[in-house]
């Protein structure tokens, strides 16, 4: 990749690209010159995203994928490489936030968060590493959260997955220091996305909405710009961690 701020010739793969941070990131990476593979379960949303990218002159591949399915994840990486010839950037963005108090939590919700937020991320990383190792270059961006740094009531299950993302990514960074492959943890604070819409506990959901209405939250594009900045650095520069909060968030 070039030492300039452009990503001409680079190939990026973004999971969770059907909305929010993933959608905005795919658009900005394509705008910067990267060929982009977009992955998520919702194919119709991916197709709409791809149409916008192509209209703006970008190169895009739609790869419908459930990151909890190992075979689908491997196929996602394989199809990206078959189509574009390489893989330079993996943005592991797919995630769910199912907030519940531990005493009353549905174990299925905890399992889903672990499978999507942590194991899905790890599986995609493992699949991408074989390609990046052959290239002796690559950049893995893992979307964590402020919830990966500080735990809170009703978020224990979610905290566990994001603490796990942080620990996995730091261990990964140390594994790869001699291989030309960089890692970045992105830790957003409150972002205006659909993530909170899926909170199963209605009281917690309403509380989250009230909090979001009380301050000016980040927008998905704010996080996407930060990702684009991190992956656009010269090869010898590795931005390992970015904590990004709204100015008003305590």
N, C-alpha and C positions, 0 to 999 in steps of 0.2 A: 504493500500500500504506500501511497505517496506521503511525503512529509508535509503536504499542504492540507488545508481544511476540507478538501474535497474527498470523496470516496469513489472516484472514477475507477472502474475495473474491479471494485470489491463486490463480494456476494454476501448478503446478509439473510439470515433466517430469523423470523420473529414469531414466537408463539403467543397465544392469547391475542391475536391481531384483529379479532372481529369487533373490538370496541376499545375505548379508553386509551391507556398508555400504549398498548401494543399497536393499535390502529395509528395513533399519532406518530409513533416511532417509525413504523413502516413508511409512512408518507415522507417524513423528514429525511430518512436514510436514502430513499429513492430520489428525493429532491437534490441530495448531495452527490448523486451519481451512482449509487450502489444498485445492483440488481437485487431484488428483494423477493424472497419466498415468504408467504404469509400463511400461518397455520392457526387453526382453531377448530372447534366442533361445528360452528355455525357457518355453513358454506355460503348461504345467501349473502351474509354480511361480508364475507371475504371477497365474493365476486363483486360486490358494490365498491369495496375498497380498491380492488384491482382495476376496476373500470376508471376510477378517479386517477390512479397512478398512471395508467396507460394514456389517459387523456392529457396528462401533464408531460408526456414524453418518457415516462419511466418504463423499466423492464421488470415485470412481476410474474410470479408463479403462485397459483393458489393450491395449497396442499391441506385439504381438510384432515384434521388430526385430533384424536383424543390422546392427550399426553399420559394418561394412565394406562394406555395399551402399549406394551413394549414393541410389538411388531409394527404398529402404526408409527411410533416414534422413529424406529429405524428406517421405515419406508419414507418418512418425511425427509430425513437427512439424505438418504440415497437419491430420492427424486430431485432434491435441490442440486446435488452434485452432478447428477446425470444431465440436468437441464443447463446449468450455468458453468460446470466444469471445476468448481472449487467451492470452498466455504470459508469465508474470512471472519464473519461476525455471527455469533449466536446470541440472541436476546431471549432469555428465559423469563417470559412475562406472565404466562398462564397462571392464574391463581383464583382462589375463592376465600371469602372471609365470613365464616359462619360462627358468629359470636354467641356464646351461651355460657352461663355459669356452670362450673364443673359439676355441681351437685345434680343438675337437671339436664346436662348435655346429652344429646343423642349421639351414641357412639358411632353411628353411621356418618354423622357430620364430621367428627374428629378424623375418622378414617379417610373420608373424602379429602379433607384438607391436607393430610399427610401425603396422600396419593397424588394430588394435583400440585400442591405448593412445593413439596420437597422431593418426593420420589420421581415425579414427572420431570422436574428440573434436573435431577441427577441422571435420569435415563437419557434425556436429550443431550446432556453434556457428554456422557460416556460415548454416545453414538457420534457426536461431532468430533471428539478427540482423535479418533482414528484417522479422520481426514486431515485435521489440523496438524497432527504429528507428522504425517507424510509431507505436508507443506512446510513444516517447521515455522509455521506462523498461524495466527488466529487470535480472536478476542472473544471471550465469553462474558456476557453481561447478565448478571443474575439480579432480578428484581426482588428485593427484600422489603423492609419497612422500618419505620421507627419502632414498630412492634418487635423487631428483631434485636433491639437494644434495651428495651424497657418493658417489663411485663405489667399487666393490669388486670383487674377483676373483669370477669366475663370473657376474657380474651386468651385464657390459658392455652387452649388448643391451637389457636392462631399464632400466639407467641411461640409455641413450641416449633411450629413449622418455620417461622421466620428466623428464630435463633438458629435453627438447623441450617437454613440457607447460608447464614453468615459463617457458621463454623465450617460447613462444607466448602464454601468458596475460598476461605482463607487457607484451608488445607490444600485445596486445589492449586491456589496460587503458588504455594511452596513446592508442590510437586512439579510445576511447570516452568520454574525460573530458568532452566537451561534449555528450554525447548522453543523459545520464541513465541510462546502463547501467553497472552495477557488475560487478566481477569479484573472485573469491576463489579462491586456490590453497589446497587442503587437503593437507597433507603428513603422513600418518600414519607412525608407526613400526610396530612389530610389533602387528598386529591378528589376533585369532583368527578367521580366515575360511577358506574353502576354497581360497584363492588358491594356497597352497603345495602343495595336493594334485596340481596339474597340472605340477609341476616334472618334466621328463623324465629328468634324471639322478638315479638312485636314491640315490647317495651324497650328493649335494647335498640331496635331499629329506629324507633321514634326518637330516642335519646341521641343516636348518631346523627339523625337528620337535623335535630335542633342544634346540636353542636356545629354542624356544617353551615347552618344558617346564621350562626352567631359571629363567624369570622369570614374573611375572604380566602377560600381554599385555593390550593394550586389547581391548575388545569393540566390535562394530559399532555398538552404540548410543552408545558414547562419541563416536565420530566423527559420528554422526547428530546428537547434541546440539550439537556444535560447528557443524555446517552450519546447523541451525535457528537458532542464535544469530546467525550471520553474516547470514543472509537476513532476519532479523527487525529489523535495525537501521533507524533513520530514514533517509530517502532521502539526507540529506547525509552519512551515515556509511558509509564503504566500508572494510570489513575485507579488505585485499588478500591477506593470507597468514597461514595458521595452521599451525605446526609442532607436532605432537602426538605425544609419545612416552610409552610406559609409564615410570613413575617409575624402574624398575630398568634400563631400557635405557641402555647407555653411549653 
